[in-house]
Amino acid sequence: MRTYKRKTTRGAVTIDRMKEAAEKVLEHSRSCRSVAKHFGICHVTLMRFVHKLKMSGGATVTEGKGI
């Protein structure tokens, strides 16, 4: 393979955008699916992020290489 071409958008969502979406879920008591659809994020990823926030009190998520 000469030039790598990314095939997925996994890891493309910024931490700030995830925090904003999680805030809507936690503080405004909206469903994860509706918020994820509004922000264009995978609902499973958002649920995982919200769960980490609830368990640790703050998200300690490492950013990948992303796009």
PQR file with spaces between the fields and no chain letter, atoms N, CA, C, O and H, PARSE charges and radii, in Angstrom:
ATOM       1  N    MET     1       0.846   -1.158    0.000 -0.4000 1.5000
ATOM       2  CA   MET     1       0.000    0.000    0.000 -0.0000 2.0000
ATOM       3  C    MET     1       0.902    1.234    0.000  0.5500 1.7000
ATOM       4  O    MET     1       1.758    1.383    0.872 -0.5500 1.4000
ATOM       5  N    ARG     2       0.713    2.092   -0.953 -0.4000 1.5000
ATOM       6  CA   ARG     2       1.572    3.265   -1.063 -0.0000 2.0000
ATOM       7  C    ARG     2       1.116    4.402   -0.160  0.5500 1.7000
ATOM       8  O    ARG     2       1.894    4.913    0.645 -0.5500 1.4000
ATOM       9  H    ARG     2       0.018    1.971   -1.661  0.4000 1.0000
ATOM      10  N    THR     3      -0.121    4.787   -0.292 -0.4000 1.5000
ATOM      11  CA   THR     3      -0.645    5.896    0.488 -0.0000 2.0000
ATOM      12  C    THR     3      -1.840    5.402    1.284  0.5500 1.7000
ATOM      13  O    THR     3      -2.803    4.877    0.724 -0.5500 1.4000
ATOM      14  H    THR     3      -0.753    4.371   -0.946  0.4000 1.0000
ATOM      15  N    TYR     4      -1.765    5.577    2.606 -0.4000 1.5000
ATOM      16  CA   TYR     4      -2.848    5.121    3.470 -0.0000 2.0000
ATOM      17  C    TYR     4      -4.057    6.035    3.308  0.5500 1.7000
ATOM      18  O    TYR     4      -3.927    7.259    3.322 -0.5500 1.4000
ATOM      19  H    TYR     4      -0.983    6.003    3.061  0.4000 1.0000
ATOM      20  N    LYS     5      -5.228    5.433    3.153 -0.4000 1.5000
ATOM      21  CA   LYS     5      -6.465    6.182    3.088 -0.0000 2.0000
ATOM      22  C    LYS     5      -7.382    5.684    4.201  0.5500 1.7000
ATOM      23  O    LYS     5      -7.769    4.516    4.228 -0.5500 1.4000
ATOM      24  H    LYS     5      -5.333    4.439    3.142  0.4000 1.0000
ATOM      25  N    ARG     6      -7.714    6.568    5.098 -0.4000 1.5000
ATOM      26  CA   ARG     6      -8.568    6.207    6.217 -0.0000 2.0000
ATOM      27  C    ARG     6      -9.944    5.797    5.715  0.5500 1.7000
ATOM      28  O    ARG     6     -10.518    6.449    4.843 -0.5500 1.4000
ATOM      29  H    ARG     6      -7.400    7.517    5.077  0.4000 1.0000
ATOM      30  N    LYS     7     -10.470    4.701    6.277 -0.4000 1.5000
ATOM      31  CA   LYS     7     -11.727    4.152    5.794 -0.0000 2.0000
ATOM      32  C    LYS     7     -12.901    4.397    6.739  0.5500 1.7000
ATOM      33  O    LYS     7     -14.052    4.184    6.359 -0.5500 1.4000
ATOM      34  H    LYS     7     -10.003    4.171    6.985  0.4000 1.0000
ATOM      35  N    THR     8     -12.627    4.837    7.947 -0.4000 1.5000
ATOM      36  CA   THR     8     -13.700    5.092    8.905 -0.0000 2.0000
ATOM      37  C    THR     8     -13.554    6.492    9.477  0.5500 1.7000
ATOM      38  O    THR     8     -12.546    7.168    9.270 -0.5500 1.4000
ATOM      39  H    THR     8     -11.692    5.010    8.255  0.4000 1.0000
ATOM      40  N    THR     9     -14.578    6.908   10.199 -0.4000 1.5000
ATOM      41  CA   THR     9     -14.527    8.198   10.880 -0.0000 2.0000
ATOM      42  C    THR     9     -14.363    8.002   12.389  0.5500 1.7000
ATOM      43  O    THR     9     -14.604    8.922   13.171 -0.5500 1.4000
ATOM      44  H    THR     9     -15.397    6.360   10.367  0.4000 1.0000
ATOM      45  N    ARG    10     -13.960    6.819   12.782 -0.4000 1.5000
ATOM      46  CA   ARG    10     -13.793    6.514   14.198 -0.0000 2.0000
ATOM      47  C    ARG    10     -12.722    7.419   14.804  0.5500 1.7000
ATOM      48  O    ARG    10     -11.641    7.573   14.237 -0.5500 1.4000
ATOM      49  H    ARG    10     -13.765    6.072   12.147  0.4000 1.0000
ATOM      50  N    GLY    11     -13.022    8.010   15.943 -0.4000 1.5000
ATOM      51  CA   GLY    11     -12.069    8.881   16.618 -0.0000 2.0000
ATOM      52  C    GLY    11     -12.044   10.289   16.073  0.5500 1.7000
ATOM      53  O    GLY    11     -11.159   11.066   16.432 -0.5500 1.4000
ATOM      54  H    GLY    11     -13.901    7.885   16.403  0.4000 1.0000
ATOM      55  N    ALA    12     -12.986   10.643   15.219 -0.4000 1.5000
ATOM      56  CA   ALA    12     -12.986   11.964   14.596 -0.0000 2.0000
ATOM      57  C    ALA    12     -13.702   13.007   15.447  0.5500 1.7000
ATOM      58  O    ALA    12     -13.577   14.202   15.179 -0.5500 1.4000
ATOM      59  H    ALA    12     -13.704   10.011   14.928  0.4000 1.0000
ATOM      60  N    VAL    13     -14.446   12.586   16.464 -0.4000 1.5000
ATOM      61  CA   VAL    13     -15.193   13.508   17.304 -0.0000 2.0000
ATOM      62  C    VAL    13     -14.254   14.078   18.364  0.5500 1.7000
ATOM      63  O    VAL    13     -13.535   13.332   19.028 -0.5500 1.4000
ATOM      64  H    VAL    13     -14.548   11.615   16.681  0.4000 1.0000
ATOM      65  N    THR    14     -14.261   15.395   18.519 -0.4000 1.5000
ATOM      66  CA   THR    14     -13.372   16.030   19.488 -0.0000 2.0000
ATOM      67  C    THR    14     -13.903   15.848   20.904  0.5500 1.7000
ATOM      68  O    THR    14     -15.094   15.615   21.114 -0.5500 1.4000
ATOM      69  H    THR    14     -14.845   16.001   17.979  0.4000 1.0000
ATOM      70  N    ILE    15     -13.001   15.960   21.861 -0.4000 1.5000
ATOM      71  CA   ILE    15     -13.372   15.822   23.275 -0.0000 2.0000
ATOM      72  C    ILE    15     -14.359   16.913   23.680  0.5500 1.7000
ATOM      73  O    ILE    15     -15.290   16.655   24.443 -0.5500 1.4000
ATOM      74  H    ILE    15     -12.034   16.150   21.690  0.4000 1.0000
ATOM      75  N    ASP    16     -14.161   18.121   23.179 -0.4000 1.5000
ATOM      76  CA   ASP    16     -15.063   19.230   23.519 -0.0000 2.0000
ATOM      77  C    ASP    16     -16.491   18.952   23.055  0.5500 1.7000
ATOM      78  O    ASP    16     -17.453   19.238   23.769 -0.5500 1.4000
ATOM      79  H    ASP    16     -13.404   18.331   22.560  0.4000 1.0000
ATOM      80  N    ARG    17     -16.616   18.401   21.870 -0.4000 1.5000
ATOM      81  CA   ARG    17     -17.944   18.071   21.335 -0.0000 2.0000
ATOM      82  C    ARG    17     -18.597   16.953   22.149  0.5500 1.7000
ATOM      83  O    ARG    17     -19.801   16.981   22.400 -0.5500 1.4000
ATOM      84  H    ARG    17     -15.835   18.169   21.291  0.4000 1.0000
ATOM      85  N    MET    18     -17.792   15.969   22.559 -0.4000 1.5000
ATOM      86  CA   MET    18     -18.320   14.882   23.386 -0.0000 2.0000
ATOM      87  C    MET    18     -18.772   15.413   24.747  0.5500 1.7000
ATOM      88  O    MET    18     -19.816   15.008   25.258 -0.5500 1.4000
ATOM      89  H    MET    18     -16.813   15.947   22.355  0.4000 1.0000
ATOM      90  N    LYS    19     -17.990   16.315   25.330 -0.4000 1.5000
ATOM      91  CA   LYS    19     -18.367   16.893   26.630 -0.0000 2.0000
ATOM      92  C    LYS    19     -19.648   17.696   26.521  0.5500 1.7000
ATOM      93  O    LYS    19     -20.496   17.643   27.412 -0.5500 1.4000
ATOM      94  H    LYS    19     -17.142   16.644   24.914  0.4000 1.0000
ATOM      95  N    GLU    20     -19.794   18.439   25.433 -0.4000 1.5000
ATOM      96  CA   GLU    20     -21.000   19.223   25.216 -0.0000 2.0000
ATOM      97  C    GLU    20     -22.221   18.313   25.084  0.5500 1.7000
ATOM      98  O    GLU    20     -23.279   18.603   25.643 -0.5500 1.4000
ATOM      99  H    GLU    20     -19.105   18.482   24.710  0.4000 1.0000
ATOM     100  N    ALA    21     -22.076   17.231   24.355 -0.4000 1.5000
ATOM     101  CA   ALA    21     -23.177   16.283   24.181 -0.0000 2.0000
ATOM     102  C    ALA    21     -23.503   15.586   25.497  0.5500 1.7000
ATOM     103  O    ALA    21     -24.674   15.396   25.827 -0.5500 1.4000
ATOM     104  H    ALA    21     -21.217   16.995   23.901  0.4000 1.0000
ATOM     105  N    ALA    22     -22.471   15.204   26.251 -0.4000 1.5000
ATOM     106  CA   ALA    22     -22.688   14.535   27.538 -0.0000 2.0000
ATOM     107  C    ALA    22     -23.371   15.466   28.527  0.5500 1.7000
ATOM     108  O    ALA    22     -24.176   15.023   29.346 -0.5500 1.4000
ATOM     109  H    ALA    22     -21.519   15.358   25.984  0.4000 1.0000
ATOM     110  N    GLU    23     -23.055   16.750   28.457 -0.4000 1.5000
ATOM     111  CA   GLU    23     -23.698   17.728   29.334 -0.0000 2.0000
ATOM     112  C    GLU    23     -25.194   17.795   29.058  0.5500 1.7000
ATOM     113  O    GLU    23     -25.999   17.898   29.983 -0.5500 1.4000
ATOM     114  H    GLU    23     -22.400   17.110   27.792  0.4000 1.0000
ATOM     115  N    LYS    24     -25.559   17.735   27.784 -0.4000 1.5000
ATOM     116  CA   LYS    24     -26.987   17.745   27.432 -0.0000 2.0000
ATOM     117  C    LYS    24     -27.685   16.515   28.008  0.5500 1.7000
ATOM     118  O    LYS    24     -28.820   16.603   28.475 -0.5500 1.4000
ATOM     119  H    LYS    24     -24.904   17.651   27.033  0.4000 1.0000
ATOM     120  N    VAL    25     -27.008   15.374   27.975 -0.4000 1.5000
ATOM     121  CA   VAL    25     -27.601   14.135   28.483 -0.0000 2.0000
ATOM     122  C    VAL    25     -27.751   14.210   29.997  0.5500 1.7000
ATOM     123  O    VAL    25     -28.809   13.883   30.533 -0.5500 1.4000
ATOM     124  H    VAL    25     -26.086   15.302   27.596  0.4000 1.0000
ATOM     125  N    LEU    26     -26.695   14.640   30.691 -0.4000 1.5000
ATOM     126  CA   LEU    26     -26.698   14.615   32.152 -0.0000 2.0000
ATOM     127  C    LEU    26     -27.499   15.751   32.777  0.5500 1.7000
ATOM     128  O    LEU    26     -28.298   15.514   33.683 -0.5500 1.4000
ATOM     129  H    LEU    26     -25.835   14.905   30.256  0.4000 1.0000
ATOM     130  N    GLU    27     -27.300   16.973   32.311 -0.4000 1.5000
ATOM     131  CA   GLU    27     -27.926   18.124   32.961 -0.0000 2.0000
ATOM     132  C    GLU    27     -29.327   18.421   32.452  0.5500 1.7000
ATOM     133  O    GLU    27     -30.170   18.911   33.203 -0.5500 1.4000
ATOM     134  H    GLU    27     -26.650   17.165   31.575  0.4000 1.0000
ATOM     135  N    HIS    28     -29.579   18.129   31.193 -0.4000 1.5000
ATOM     136  CA   HIS    28     -30.888   18.434   30.626 -0.0000 2.0000
ATOM     137  C    HIS    28     -31.763   17.196   30.508  0.5500 1.7000
ATOM     138  O    HIS    28     -32.862   17.253   29.958 -0.5500 1.4000
ATOM     139  H    HIS    28     -28.894   17.731   30.584  0.4000 1.0000
ATOM     140  N    SER    29     -31.273   16.085   31.024 -0.4000 1.5000
ATOM     141  CA   SER    29     -31.967   14.790   31.054 -0.0000 2.0000
ATOM     142  C    SER    29     -32.611   14.424   29.718  0.5500 1.7000
ATOM     143  O    SER    29     -33.789   14.075   29.652 -0.5500 1.4000
ATOM     144  H    SER    29     -30.380   16.039   31.472  0.4000 1.0000
ATOM     145  N    ARG    30     -31.811   14.511   28.658 -0.4000 1.5000
ATOM     146  CA   ARG    30     -32.256   14.057   27.344 -0.0000 2.0000
ATOM     147  C    ARG    30     -31.672   12.684   27.087  0.5500 1.7000
ATOM     148  O    ARG    30     -30.701   12.285   27.730 -0.5500 1.4000
ATOM     149  H    ARG    30     -30.854   14.795   28.712  0.4000 1.0000
ATOM     150  N    SER    31     -32.258   11.962   26.155 -0.4000 1.5000
ATOM     151  CA   SER    31     -31.784   10.609   25.880 -0.0000 2.0000
ATOM     152  C    SER    31     -30.484   10.649   25.085  0.5500 1.7000
ATOM     153  O    SER    31     -30.235   11.580   24.318 -0.5500 1.4000
ATOM     154  H    SER    31     -33.047   12.286   25.633  0.4000 1.0000
ATOM     155  N    CYS    32     -29.665    9.628   25.282 -0.4000 1.5000
ATOM     156  CA   CYS    32     -28.381    9.535   24.580 -0.0000 2.0000
ATOM     157  C    CYS    32     -28.586    9.455   23.078  0.5500 1.7000
ATOM     158  O    CYS    32     -27.843   10.068   22.312 -0.5500 1.4000
ATOM     159  H    CYS    32     -29.867    8.872   25.905  0.4000 1.0000
ATOM     160  N    ARG    33     -29.575    8.716   22.663 -0.4000 1.5000
ATOM     161  CA   ARG    33     -29.804    8.540   21.230 -0.0000 2.0000
ATOM     162  C    ARG    33     -30.208    9.839   20.547  0.5500 1.7000
ATOM     163  O    ARG    33     -29.727   10.142   19.455 -0.5500 1.4000
ATOM     164  H    ARG    33     -30.179    8.218   23.285  0.4000 1.0000
ATOM     165  N    SER    34     -31.090   10.610   21.182 -0.4000 1.5000
ATOM     166  CA   SER    34     -31.530   11.860   20.550 -0.0000 2.0000
ATOM     167  C    SER    34     -30.396   12.878   20.494  0.5500 1.7000
ATOM     168  O    SER    34     -30.251   13.592   19.501 -0.5500 1.4000
ATOM     169  H    SER    34     -31.481   10.364   22.069  0.4000 1.0000
ATOM     170  N    VAL    35     -29.593   12.948   21.555 -0.4000 1.5000
ATOM     171  CA   VAL    35     -28.462   13.878   21.583 -0.0000 2.0000
ATOM     172  C    VAL    35     -27.414   13.449   20.557  0.5500 1.7000
ATOM     173  O    VAL    35     -26.863   14.285   19.841 -0.5500 1.4000
ATOM     174  H    VAL    35     -29.711   12.368   22.361  0.4000 1.0000
ATOM     175  N    ALA    36     -27.142   12.150   20.489 -0.4000 1.5000
ATOM     176  CA   ALA    36     -26.158   11.644   19.543 -0.0000 2.0000
ATOM     177  C    ALA    36     -26.592   11.929   18.105  0.5500 1.7000
ATOM     178  O    ALA    36     -25.766   12.280   17.262 -0.5500 1.4000
ATOM     179  H    ALA    36     -27.590   11.471   21.071  0.4000 1.0000
ATOM     180  N    LYS    37     -27.863   11.780   17.835 -0.4000 1.5000
ATOM     181  CA   LYS    37     -28.379   12.060   16.495 -0.0000 2.0000
ATOM     182  C    LYS    37     -28.229   13.543   16.167  0.5500 1.7000
ATOM     183  O    LYS    37     -27.871   13.903   15.046 -0.5500 1.4000
ATOM     184  H    LYS    37     -28.533   11.495   18.520  0.4000 1.0000
ATOM     185  N    HIS    38     -28.504   14.404   17.154 -0.4000 1.5000
ATOM     186  CA   HIS    38     -28.388   15.851   16.965 -0.0000 2.0000
ATOM     187  C    HIS    38     -26.941   16.271   16.694  0.5500 1.7000
ATOM     188  O    HIS    38     -26.693   17.124   15.843 -0.5500 1.4000
ATOM     189  H    HIS    38     -28.795   14.112   18.065  0.4000 1.0000
ATOM     190  N    PHE    39     -25.988   15.676   17.413 -0.4000 1.5000
ATOM     191  CA   PHE    39     -24.580   16.041   17.280 -0.0000 2.0000
ATOM     192  C    PHE    39     -23.859   15.249   16.185  0.5500 1.7000
ATOM     193  O    PHE    39     -22.726   15.580   15.834 -0.5500 1.4000
ATOM     194  H    PHE    39     -26.189   14.983   18.105  0.4000 1.0000
ATOM     195  N    GLY    40     -24.492   14.223   15.647 -0.4000 1.5000
ATOM     196  CA   GLY    40     -23.863   13.412   14.610 -0.0000 2.0000
ATOM     197  C    GLY    40     -22.790   12.489   15.166  0.5500 1.7000
ATOM     198  O    GLY    40     -21.769   12.250   14.521 -0.5500 1.4000
ATOM     199  H    GLY    40     -25.413   13.954   15.932  0.4000 1.0000
ATOM     200  N    ILE    41     -23.027   11.971   16.371 -0.4000 1.5000
ATOM     201  CA   ILE    41     -22.093   11.090   17.067 -0.0000 2.0000
ATOM     202  C    ILE    41     -22.730    9.714   17.182  0.5500 1.7000
ATOM     203  O    ILE    41     -23.955    9.601   17.219 -0.5500 1.4000
ATOM     204  H    ILE    41     -23.856   12.165   16.895  0.4000 1.0000
ATOM     205  N    CYS    42     -21.920    8.678   17.238 -0.4000 1.5000
ATOM     206  CA   CYS    42     -22.429    7.331   17.478 -0.0000 2.0000
ATOM     207  C    CYS    42     -23.026    7.270   18.886  0.5500 1.7000
ATOM     208  O    CYS    42     -22.389    7.705   19.846 -0.5500 1.4000
ATOM     209  H    CYS    42     -20.925    8.770   17.208  0.4000 1.0000
ATOM     210  N    HIS    43     -24.243    6.733   19.016 -0.4000 1.5000
ATOM     211  CA   HIS    43     -24.904    6.719   20.319 -0.0000 2.0000
ATOM     212  C    HIS    43     -24.186    5.827   21.330  0.5500 1.7000
ATOM     213  O    HIS    43     -24.215    6.106   22.529 -0.5500 1.4000
ATOM     214  H    HIS    43     -24.760    6.380   18.236  0.4000 1.0000
ATOM     215  N    VAL    44     -23.550    4.773   20.866 -0.4000 1.5000
ATOM     216  CA   VAL    44     -22.833    3.875   21.767 -0.0000 2.0000
ATOM     217  C    VAL    44     -21.596    4.579   22.341  0.5500 1.7000
ATOM     218  O    VAL    44     -21.290    4.430   23.524 -0.5500 1.4000
ATOM     219  H    VAL    44     -23.526    4.546   19.892  0.4000 1.0000
ATOM     220  N    THR    45     -20.900    5.330   21.517 -0.4000 1.5000
ATOM     221  CA   THR    45     -19.739    6.082   21.967 -0.0000 2.0000
ATOM     222  C    THR    45     -20.152    7.121   23.001  0.5500 1.7000
ATOM     223  O    THR    45     -19.470    7.304   24.009 -0.5500 1.4000
ATOM     224  H    THR    45     -21.149    5.451   20.555  0.4000 1.0000
ATOM     225  N    LEU    46     -21.266    7.799   22.751 -0.4000 1.5000
ATOM     226  CA   LEU    46     -21.764    8.798   23.700 -0.0000 2.0000
ATOM     227  C    LEU    46     -22.170    8.141   25.011  0.5500 1.7000
ATOM     228  O    LEU    46     -21.872    8.673   26.081 -0.5500 1.4000
ATOM     229  H    LEU    46     -21.820    7.651   21.932  0.4000 1.0000
ATOM     230  N    MET    47     -22.843    6.995   24.950 -0.4000 1.5000
ATOM     231  CA   MET    47     -23.229    6.292   26.177 -0.0000 2.0000
ATOM     232  C    MET    47     -22.005    5.879   26.981  0.5500 1.7000
ATOM     233  O    MET    47     -22.001    5.991   28.207 -0.5500 1.4000
ATOM     234  H    MET    47     -23.085    6.564   24.081  0.4000 1.0000
ATOM     235  N    ARG    48     -20.976    5.405   26.306 -0.4000 1.5000
ATOM     236  CA   ARG    48     -19.741    5.010   26.970 -0.0000 2.0000
ATOM     237  C    ARG    48     -19.079    6.213   27.643  0.5500 1.7000
ATOM     238  O    ARG    48     -18.582    6.098   28.764 -0.5500 1.4000
ATOM     239  H    ARG    48     -20.980    5.314   25.310  0.4000 1.0000
ATOM     240  N    PHE    49     -19.068    7.355   26.977 -0.4000 1.5000
ATOM     241  CA   PHE    49     -18.475    8.576   27.511 -0.0000 2.0000
ATOM     242  C    PHE    49     -19.257    9.064   28.727  0.5500 1.7000
ATOM     243  O    PHE    49     -18.664    9.459   29.731 -0.5500 1.4000
ATOM     244  H    PHE    49     -19.471    7.448   26.066  0.4000 1.0000
ATOM     245  N    VAL    50     -20.584    9.038   28.641 -0.4000 1.5000
ATOM     246  CA   VAL    50     -21.435    9.468   29.765 -0.0000 2.0000
ATOM     247  C    VAL    50     -21.220    8.540   30.953  0.5500 1.7000
ATOM     248  O    VAL    50     -21.153    8.996   32.094 -0.5500 1.4000
ATOM     249  H    VAL    50     -21.066    8.717   27.826  0.4000 1.0000
ATOM     250  N    HIS    51     -21.113    7.250   30.693 -0.4000 1.5000
ATOM     251  CA   HIS    51     -20.882    6.288   31.766 -0.0000 2.0000
ATOM     252  C    HIS    51     -19.550    6.567   32.467  0.5500 1.7000
ATOM     253  O    HIS    51     -19.468    6.491   33.693 -0.5500 1.4000
ATOM     254  H    HIS    51     -21.167    6.880   29.765  0.4000 1.0000
ATOM     255  N    LYS    52     -18.509    6.890   31.697 -0.4000 1.5000
ATOM     256  CA   LYS    52     -17.210    7.225   32.282 -0.0000 2.0000
ATOM     257  C    LYS    52     -17.308    8.486   33.128  0.5500 1.7000
ATOM     258  O    LYS    52     -16.681    8.574   34.184 -0.5500 1.4000
ATOM     259  H    LYS    52     -18.576    6.952   30.701  0.4000 1.0000
ATOM     260  N    LEU    53     -18.089    9.464   32.674 -0.4000 1.5000
ATOM     261  CA   LEU    53     -18.267   10.691   33.443 -0.0000 2.0000
ATOM     262  C    LEU    53     -18.956   10.407   34.773  0.5500 1.7000
ATOM     263  O    LEU    53     -18.565   10.940   35.811 -0.5500 1.4000
ATOM     264  H    LEU    53     -18.598    9.392   31.816  0.4000 1.0000
ATOM     265  N    LYS    54     -19.979    9.568   34.733 -0.4000 1.5000
ATOM     266  CA   LYS    54     -20.713    9.234   35.951 -0.0000 2.0000
ATOM     267  C    LYS    54     -19.840    8.476   36.945  0.5500 1.7000
ATOM     268  O    LYS    54     -19.895    8.733   38.148 -0.5500 1.4000
ATOM     269  H    LYS    54     -20.297    9.135   33.890  0.4000 1.0000
ATOM     270  N    MET    55     -19.041    7.550   36.447 -0.4000 1.5000
ATOM     271  CA   MET    55     -18.239    6.699   37.325 -0.0000 2.0000
ATOM     272  C    MET    55     -17.047    7.438   37.938  0.5500 1.7000
ATOM     273  O    MET    55     -16.730    7.229   39.109 -0.5500 1.4000
ATOM     274  H    MET    55     -18.996    7.341   35.470  0.4000 1.0000
ATOM     275  N    SER    56     -16.391    8.290   37.170 -0.4000 1.5000
ATOM     276  CA   SER    56     -15.156    8.904   37.660 -0.0000 2.0000
ATOM     277  C    SER    56     -15.336   10.347   38.112  0.5500 1.7000
ATOM     278  O    SER    56     -14.454   10.898   38.771 -0.5500 1.4000
ATOM     279  H    SER    56     -16.649    8.460   36.218  0.4000 1.0000
ATOM     280  N    GLY    57     -16.446   10.960   37.776 -0.4000 1.5000
ATOM     281  CA   GLY    57     -16.630   12.352   38.131 -0.0000 2.0000
ATOM     282  C    GLY    57     -16.029   13.298   37.105  0.5500 1.7000
ATOM     283  O    GLY    57     -16.382   14.477   37.080 -0.5500 1.4000
ATOM     284  H    GLY    57     -17.162   10.513   37.241  0.4000 1.0000
ATOM     285  N    GLY    58     -15.141   12.816   36.268 -0.4000 1.5000
ATOM     286  CA   GLY    58     -14.527   13.605   35.194 -0.0000 2.0000
ATOM     287  C    GLY    58     -13.995   12.649   34.155  0.5500 1.7000
ATOM     288  O    GLY    58     -13.538   11.555   34.485 -0.5500 1.4000
ATOM     289  H    GLY    58     -14.854   11.858   36.289  0.4000 1.0000
ATOM     290  N    ALA    59     -14.051   13.045   32.927 -0.4000 1.5000
ATOM     291  CA   ALA    59     -13.614   12.146   31.857 -0.0000 2.0000
ATOM     292  C    ALA    59     -12.102   12.198   31.703  0.5500 1.7000
ATOM     293  O    ALA    59     -11.516   13.269   31.547 -0.5500 1.4000
ATOM     294  H    ALA    59     -14.423   13.934   32.658  0.4000 1.0000
ATOM     295  N    THR    60     -11.494   11.050   31.749 -0.4000 1.5000
ATOM     296  CA   THR    60     -10.073   10.962   31.475 -0.0000 2.0000
ATOM     297  C    THR    60      -9.899   10.140   30.217  0.5500 1.7000
ATOM     298  O    THR    60      -9.391    9.019   30.241 -0.5500 1.4000
ATOM     299  H    THR    60     -11.971   10.180   31.875  0.4000 1.0000
ATOM     300  N    VAL    61     -10.330   10.725   29.129 -0.4000 1.5000
ATOM     301  CA   VAL    61     -10.310   10.040   27.856 -0.0000 2.0000
ATOM     302  C    VAL    61      -9.106   10.510   27.077  0.5500 1.7000
ATOM     303  O    VAL    61      -8.856   11.711   26.966 -0.5500 1.4000
ATOM     304  H    VAL    61     -10.742   11.636   29.109  0.4000 1.0000
ATOM     305  N    THR    62      -8.359    9.566   26.538 -0.4000 1.5000
ATOM     306  CA   THR    62      -7.189    9.934   25.747 -0.0000 2.0000
ATOM     307  C    THR    62      -7.599   10.092   24.303  0.5500 1.7000
ATOM     308  O    THR    62      -8.375    9.296   23.775 -0.5500 1.4000
ATOM     309  H    THR    62      -8.562    8.591   26.628  0.4000 1.0000
ATOM     310  N    GLU    63      -7.079   11.116   23.669 -0.4000 1.5000
ATOM     311  CA   GLU    63      -7.383   11.328   22.271 -0.0000 2.0000
ATOM     312  C    GLU    63      -6.497   10.485   21.405  0.5500 1.7000
ATOM     313  O    GLU    63      -5.289   10.401   21.626 -0.5500 1.4000
ATOM     314  H    GLU    63      -6.448   11.763   24.098  0.4000 1.0000
ATOM     315  N    GLY    64      -7.095    9.855   20.415 -0.4000 1.5000
ATOM     316  CA   GLY    64      -6.321    9.068   19.470 -0.0000 2.0000
ATOM     317  C    GLY    64      -5.730    9.969   18.402  0.5500 1.7000
ATOM     318  O    GLY    64      -5.728   11.193   18.531 -0.5500 1.4000
ATOM     319  H    GLY    64      -8.077    9.923   20.235  0.4000 1.0000
ATOM     320  N    LYS    65      -5.240    9.359   17.368 -0.4000 1.5000
ATOM     321  CA   LYS    65      -4.649   10.141   16.281 -0.0000 2.0000
ATOM     322  C    LYS    65      -5.707   10.925   15.538  0.5500 1.7000
ATOM     323  O    LYS    65      -5.458   12.044   15.090 -0.5500 1.4000
ATOM     324  H    LYS    65      -5.242    8.365   17.262  0.4000 1.0000
ATOM     325  N    GLY    66      -6.902   10.337   15.403 -0.4000 1.5000
ATOM     326  CA   GLY    66      -8.003   11.039   14.744 -0.0000 2.0000
ATOM     327  C    GLY    66      -7.675   11.414   13.315  0.5500 1.7000
ATOM     328  O    GLY    66      -6.792   10.836   12.681 -0.5500 1.4000
ATOM     329  H    GLY    66      -7.104    9.427   15.767  0.4000 1.0000
ATOM     330  N    ILE    67      -8.405   12.390   12.830 -0.4000 1.5000
ATOM     331  CA   ILE    67      -8.170   12.835   11.450 -0.0000 2.0000
ATOM     332  C    ILE    67      -7.325   14.076   11.472  0.5500 1.7000
ATOM     333  O    ILE    67      -7.005   14.624   10.417 -0.5500 1.4000
ATOM     334  H    ILE    67      -9.123   12.859   13.345  0.4000 1.0000
